[in-house]
Amino acid sequence: MGRTILHVDINNFYASVECLEHPEYRNMPLAVGGDEKLRHGIVLAKNNIAKAYGVKTAEALWQARQKCPQLVIMPPQFELYSEYSARSREMLGRYSDRVEPFGMDEAWIDISTYAPTEKDGKCIADEIRRRYRDELGITASVGVSFNKVFAKLGSDMKKPDATTVISQESFKQTVWELPVEDLLFVGPSTARKLRLRGIDTIGRLAVADKALIRSWLGASGEKLQRFANGIDDSPVMPKGAEAVIKSIGNSTTPPRDVECEADAVALLQAMAECVAARLRKERMLCTTVVLHVRKGDLYSFERQTGLQQPTRIAVELRREAVRLLRNSWDMHTPIRSLGVRATGLISENSPIQLSLFEDEAARIRREKAERVIDVVRERYGKNAISLGAAAYVKELGRIPDFEDTPLSDCAFYTGM
């Protein structure tokens, strides 16, 4: 028996919730934006009225105001959005025990048992949309298909408040003419590589030479080509299932540009502490450290290095991040934002080859000391104790912690 998968995407989630909470703005152009004083002044979400003026997600608020001078800008209320997200998932849980969130405002739901045909799936999708309007006061778009990738694609095709069916028999006519970047997991960098080689649609990706795709994109290219051909058997995870964490990261944009090494080291130390604490909480170690840098001109790049010994010690993470920065930064170009990410994660129970050239006893003592700091911060607050260079970072502004940072700043990647 085939599968019937829905992907439910709440329309303009943050902005829709704000319009619901502030009905006086419902008929006005509205955007949810960050704190401009902390240089987080970008559009996080906008309603359809603002969209009609050309306001775009992720553009600077000053640019949005130029397009729409009467734009109402609301500060984000993540706790409120979390409440609506929980209500959304509870509603979807009435239809199936297989509901897999994809961010706060999206989720897949497997209804194969109750809707064996596409027609049945469309009826349930239409019912879900009606209940979102009646019970939550917001709208959603729903994609109906035979796999997760095309269900997601369907929910993106028609907005707002629409149901789109992509069938197994006719998906080529529906999907293959779409731009290649519409396919799930084809980001800007991958799309640029493909377009430079003449692959600008999903269909061209589907029929391209497999060896060439692999030479351009590696193993991920093979997976994307299978997706383009409708081959995706990944299951919708049941409610409560733990997603595999593939990386743990933290990044920040301080109120002023980083223009000296002392500032950079302070920021990297503070972020390394957050990442190391999360690694310990998840009972994991990392084998690779990734540095993310965005310069003052908004050009960004990443550098990474493998570790001789797996670690979750903040000082070691910071040391590698600083080394990467020194090898890639001229110390004169202002840096707008920095990030540290731990990847290549392994369980703390994995067998590890000890080094003959490291003082393992000292490393064990260091980790024990950091665990004590974890306990102090958990009991008395995150700012109860600061270490070395990280104490200096207070002048640069608060460094986000993994528990109160949006996913864009502190991500736990579970993709391919």
Order of alpha helices (4+ residues) and beta strands (2+ residues): beta-alpha-beta-beta-alpha-alpha-beta-alpha-beta-beta-alpha-beta-alpha-beta-alpha-alpha-alpha-alpha-alpha-beta-alpha-beta-beta-alpha-beta-beta-alpha-alpha
